């Protein structure tokens, strides 16, 4: 995966969560693994030492994860939600829509891919629905192509949790 310079937009909580995860990996996981590698090295013949190889593999994986998080954090822009216009569907807005085909109301919260949580209707602005809603205003109708066909949503309301 190529490192890119595309900014990552996160809420303050999202950034803190990512920083905490990085700290946990560095302060807890890394020393634990190094101790495990040291312990397995003392068991003698490394070529037949499955535990040693497993620990080394885990270390490679951990370092990759740390590098990935550090890279992401270097590109994070914290979004000040107070400065986002509230009359349009922007990042961190909660958008209430009417599914015109099924006549039902649904609420989606638009979030960066890193903070999406589909089970709680927090959708990525890169997802088909998120991308379709982005920048639209109350009263507008959007059509979203999804694997199952076409969904038509009318935007009823836009709000933000401040």
Secondary structure, 3 states (H helix, E strand, C coil): CCCCCCCEEECHHHHHHHHHHHHHHHHHHHHHHHHHHHHHHCCCCHHHCHHHHHHHHHHHHHHHHHHHHHHHHHCEEECCHHHCCCCECCCCEEEEEEECCCCEEEEEEEECHHHCEHHHCEEECCCHHHHHHCCCECCCEEEEEECCEEEEEEEEEEEECC
